Amino acid sequence: MKLNLRIPAVPGPSIPYIFIFLAVIIFFTPLIFTSNNYFIGDIYTQFYPWKFFLQKSIQSGNVPFWNPLVYSGVPFAADVQKGVFYPLSIFFLIFGFSTAFKIYVITHFLIMGFAVYSLLRRYGFSSLPSCAGVMVFLFNTFTLSKINFLSALGSYSLMPLILLCLLNFISKKEISYLILFILSFSLSVLAGHPPTAIYTGLLVFLFWIFETTKNAEKLPPKGALGIIFLFLFSLLLVVLLSMPQTGLFYELLSLSSRGAAFEYNTAAATSMSFKNLWAFIMPAGINGFSTAFLMDWKSYAMGMMNYFSITGVFLVFLSLFYPKTRLYKFCLFMVVFSVIMALGKNTPVHSWFFTFLPFFSLLRHPGFAMTLFVVPCSIIIAFTVENILTLTPAHVPIINRFPYTADFSGKIFRFFAYIIITFTVVLLLLILNHDIVMKNYNLSPRTELNLISGLFIFIFIFSINALLFFFREKNKISPNFYFFTLLFMLFFELSYFISGVNPMVSDIIYGNTSLKFDTTSLIKASNYKFLHTDDVSSRTITSAGTLLSAQMDFLSGIPSNTGILYGLSDAGGYNPVEPKLYTSYLKSVIKDGVILDYDKLSLLNVKYLITLAEISSPNFEKIYDGNVKVFKNLRALPVFFTSSSKDSLDLIVGQYSWSRRNEYDYSSCKVDVSIGKPGYFIFSNNFYPGWTAYVDNQAAVIEKCFGIYMGIKVSEGSHEIILAYTPTNLKLYFILHFIIMLSFILFGITWLFTTAPAANRLKQNI
C-alpha cells in the first residue's frame, strides 16, 4: 500500500519561516507557557547576579563600571562576558530576570533558525532540505547547552548570520553586505564570549578562502594576499566598531591572570576524549547514554559530549553515496577538522595550533572547537536530503562499488544492514558479558545500563531510517510522506532526548525578592567582606533528592557571584578575568582550604569565613554550623582605614563614615577622614587604572598600598575625600566607535539616494 500525505512540493516563501518559528515555540513550550525556567550551570551563579547588578545600576542612573562585591573590586562593564554593551541585553534592563531570560533565549534561537535557513537557501538547497539542516543546527546538544551560558548563546547565535552576510558580499561584490558582515560580527563580539568569536572568525576565514577559490584551480599570490588583507581589515573594523567594549576588555585582560598564555595542560584539560565520541550516536535523555545531567551538563556545555540525533547520523552516512560536490568535500573536511581540534590533547594537532598560533594559547576548553562543526554538519544534512529529493540510487555512480546485485537500492540497504548488524552484535556482547565489561572498563551499573539502552535506541532509530529510505526508493511511500516523516523524526528525537540537558524549576527562584539563607542573613556588613576557605563551587550539587533542593543546598554557601544578589562583598568569588596581583596575593593568604596568614586575612577586610572545616583560633568565633560553617573574624579591618605606612600595617584609625550617591553607585564615594597624624588613607579595593581622588577638592595621587590596594597620603586633621572611577581611554574608544558608525551611516545615506534609485530605474527599463 502506498501512503500519501500531501504537502506543498515547493513551499511558499513564508511557510519555512513559519515552520521554524513553530518548531522553536513547540520545543520551548515548557519555557514559554509555564512558570518554569532553566536552573543549572552558570545561570544562577553568574548570569543572574551579573544581570541583576546591571539592571539595578542602570535603573538607579549609574553605568556599572566598577563592582566592589567580588575580588575586592573589579571592573564590571569592561568584562565582555557581562554583555553591558550588547544591544539585546536590553531585555534584562526592562524585565525581571526570568522573563528577560525567556525572551533572550527565544529571540536568539529564532535569529539562528532564520539565518541558518537563509544560509542553506543561499547555497542552493530547496526548502525541505534547508529545514532539515535547521533542525539539526538548532536542537543539538552543543547549541542547546549554550542556554546556561548567555554570553556564549549570544555570540554563537549570530554565527550563521555573519557567514550569510559574508557569502552575499563575496557573490554580489556589494559593499553593503561587507558592512552587514562587520556589524553582525561586532554584535557577536559584544555578546561576550571570546572563544566563540575567535572560532567564528576562523570559520568565516576558511569559508572565505573556499568561496573565493571556487572558480580558480590555483589562487594567485596577489589574490591570496588580497583575501587576507580584506579579512584582516574587516576584523580591524569589527574591533573599532566594538571599541567601547574591546578596548576596555583588552585593558582588563592585560592586568589579569588570563592575560598570560595558558600552560598547555591547563588549556587542554577539558579535551573531548575518544570515549566521548560515543555521545554522537547515543541519545542523551531519560533512556540514553548519559542521564546524570546534573553532572554531565558541563561536558555538553564544553563541547566534550555532543549529540546531533541518530537520524542525522544516518543522513551523514547516506551522504557518502551521493555525487560529491566541492561544498560537500569542504564541509566534510571541516567536520573532521573540528572533531580533531575538540579532541585536544588526545591528538597532536591541537598542540601544534596551540604552539604556532598566538591566539590559541589564550583559549581553553578544546571542545569549543565544535563551533566549527555545526554549520558544515547542517550543510551535509541538507545536501543529503536534497539528493534524496532529486536523485535515486540508480543515478549514483559510487554504488557500483558494491557488486552484489543490480538492485542499487538493495545495495545501499545492505550497507546499512551491515551497520545495524555490527551494533547489534556489540549490544549482545555487552549484555552477555556485562560482568567482564564492567570490570575491564570500570563501568558503574548505571553507566553500563545507559550504554546498553543507548545502543538499543540507536539500532532501533537507525533501522527505522533505513526502512523508510528503502520504502521511499521502492516507491512504497510517497516522497511527501517520507520528507514529512524525516522532519518529524529529527524534531522529535532531538526534543525528546535532549530536553533534559537543561533541567527546569519554578521561576520563583528568579523572583524580585532574592532567596534568603541563614548564611546571608548573618553576613550583613557593607563595611566588610566574606571569603570561602575552600572551593565551594567544587562541592557536588547532586546530594539532595531534586535539582531544586540540591541547588538550594549548594547556594546556601553563597558561591561564585551570588553575594551580589544580597549586596555582600566577597574577597574571592568568581570573575572571568580576575586581577593578576590580587589573585597572587590571595594565594598567599589561603590555599587548599588552609589559612596561611591570619594578618593578611584581616587586611583583606574579611570578617566572615565560610568553610567546610573547623577553625581553631581565638580570633575567630563560630556563628553558624549547618550545611557550611561560618566563622567571624574579630580582627578584620574595615573597607576604609588609615595606616602610618603603605606597605606594612600600622593602624591609626580603623573606621570611617562614608556615603555614595545611591545604593548602586559603586563608581564613586565620599569619605570624611579625621586623623591625629599624617598617614595613608586606605581604600581596600584593588588598585586599578581609572580611579581618581580628591582631598578637600584638590586632586590627589593614588598610590599602590600593601601591593594590591589604593591609598592616598593625607596630613593630620579633618578631610573630605572623594573617590571616583571612570575607565581610562573610554572617551577615545567611543570616538573611534562613532567614527566607524558615522561612516557606515553616511554610506547608507549615499547608497539610498544614489545607488538604490539607479538600480530601480534599471529594473524598470528591463
RACOR-V120220 format. One line per field, one symbol per residue. phi: phi as a letter, one per 40 degrees, with the letter a starting at -180 (. if undefined). psi: psi as a letter, one per 30 degrees, with the letter a starting at -180 (. if undefined). A space follows every 10 residues. Layout:
phi=???
psi=???
//
This chain:
phi=.ccbacbdcb dccccdcccc dcccccccdc ccbbccacaa gccccbcccc cccccccccc gbcccbbccb ffgacbcccc ccgcccdccc dcccbcdccc ccccccdccc ddcccccccc cccgccccdc ccccdcccbc ccccccccbc ccccccccdc cdcccccccc cbfbcccccc cccccccccc chbddccccc dccccccccc ccbcbbcbcc dccccccccc cccccccccc ccddcccccc ccccbbcccc cccdcccbcb cccccccdcc bbccacbbcb bcccccdccc ccgcbabbgc cccdccdccc cbdccccccc cccccccccc cccfccbccc cccccbbdcc cccbgddccc dccccdcccc ccdccccccb bbdccbcccc cbccaccccc cccccccccc cccccccccc ccbccccccc bfccdccccc cccccccccc cccccccccc ccccgcbcdc cccccccccd cccccccbdc cbcbbcccdb ccccdbbdcc cccbaccbbb accbcccccc bbcbcbdccc cccccccfcf bccdcbgccb cbgbadbccc ccccccccca afgbccaccc ccccgccbbb acbcbbaccb bcbaaadbbb bbccbccccb abbcbcbbca cbbbabcaab cadbcccaab bcbabcacab cbbcbdcadh cbbbbfgbdb ccbcbfgbcc abcbcchcab bbbabbdcgc cccccccccc cccccccccc cccbcccccc cccccc
psi=kjkkjklkej klffeeeeee eeeeeeegef eeglgllkil bgeefdeeee eeeeeeeefg gkkiekjgfk hhjlkdffjf ffgegkefff effelleeee eeeeeeeeee eeeeeeeeee eeggkaeeee eeeeeeeegl eeefffegie eeeeeeffee eeeeeeeeee efhkfeeeee eeeeeeeeef egjeeeeeee eeeeeeeeee efgegkekkl eeeeeeeeee eeeeeeeeee egefeeeeee eeefglfffl kkkeeeegeh kklfeffefe gjkjafgaej fiffefeeee efgfkkkgke eeeeeeeeff flkkleeeee eeeeeeeeee effbfflfee eeeeefjeff ffklifffff efeeeeeeee eeeeeeeeef llffgjefff fihelfjeee eeeeeeeeee eeeeeeeeee efheeeeeee ghkleeeeee eeeeeeeeee eeeeeeeeee eefggfllee eeeeeeeeee eeeeeeffff filllkgffg lejlkkleee feijjfglll kkfljeffkk ggfleleeee eeeeffgilc gffefggkkk fcakkeikke eeeeeeffek khgkjfjeee eefggjfkkk lflkjikffk kkfkjbelkk kkjfgkkafk lkkflffkki kekgklklll elegjfgllk kkkjlflkak kkjhlkkkkf klkkjhgkkl kklkkgfflk kkklllaklj kkkkkkkkge eeeeeeeeee eeeeeeeeee eefdeeeeee eeeee.
//
